[in-house]
């Protein structure tokens, strides 16, 4: 899941196989609830390092968010419910 990335190549470079959420709010929550309804409990997010806490807050206390990989600007995080 591409979360609040200010880069418009997410869908082009991934062949539209990545869910893209530019803003926080209901669309992301609805998307995750749909996937969780199918039994999925682990999600990977690509985002800017500065947005990790915003992502944690949006996912709520029920999600455990851990850093998987990062560089100076970007991070890949795993959220587990």
C-alpha positions in Angstrom: 0.0 0.0 0.0 1.4 3.4 -1.0 0.6 5.7 1.9 0.7 9.5 1.4 3.5 9.4 -1.1 4.0 12.6 -3.1 5.1 10.6 -6.1 2.8 9.9 -9.0 4.7 6.8 -10.3 3.3 4.2 -7.9 0.7 2.9 -10.3 2.9 3.2 -13.4 5.9 1.4 -12.0 3.8 -1.4 -10.3 1.4 -2.0 -13.1 -1.6 -0.8 -10.9 -0.9 -3.6 -8.4 -0.5 -1.2 -5.5 -3.3 0.4 -3.5 -2.6 4.1 -3.4 -3.9 6.4 -0.6 -2.9 10.0 -0.9 -4.9 11.2 2.1 -5.8 9.8 5.5 -9.3 8.9 6.4 -12.2 6.7 5.5 -11.0 5.3 2.1 -8.0 3.6 3.7 -10.0 2.3 6.7 -12.7 0.9 4.4 -10.0 -0.8 2.2 -8.3 -2.4 5.2 -11.6 -3.6 6.7 -12.5 -5.2 3.4 -9.2 -7.1 3.4 -9.4 -8.0 7.0 -12.9 -9.4 6.4 -11.2 -11.8 4.0 -8.9 -12.9 6.7 -5.8 -10.8 5.8 -4.0 -9.6 8.9 -0.6 -8.3 7.6 -0.2 -5.3 5.4 2.9 -3.6 3.9 3.1 0.2 3.5 5.5 2.3 1.5 5.6 5.9 2.8 7.9 8.8 3.6 9.8 8.4 6.9 8.2 11.5 8.3 4.7 10.0 7.9 5.2 6.8 9.9 3.7 8.2 13.1 0.7 9.5 11.1 0.2 6.0 9.7 0.5 4.4 13.2 -2.2 6.8 14.5 -4.5 6.1 11.5 -4.2 2.3 11.9 -4.9 2.5 15.6 -3.8 0.7 18.7 -4.9 -2.7 17.4 -2.2 -2.7 14.7 1.4 -3.4 15.5 3.5 -1.4 13.0 7.2 -2.2 12.5 9.8 -0.9 10.2 10.9 -3.5 7.6 13.3 -1.4 5.5 14.2 2.2 5.1 16.6 4.8 3.7 17.0 8.5 4.5 13.6 9.4 3.0 11.4 6.4 2.6 10.3 3.5 4.7 8.5 0.1 4.3 6.5 -0.8 7.3 4.5 -3.9 8.2 1.2 -3.6 10.0 -0.1 -6.7 11.7 -3.5 -7.0 13.3 
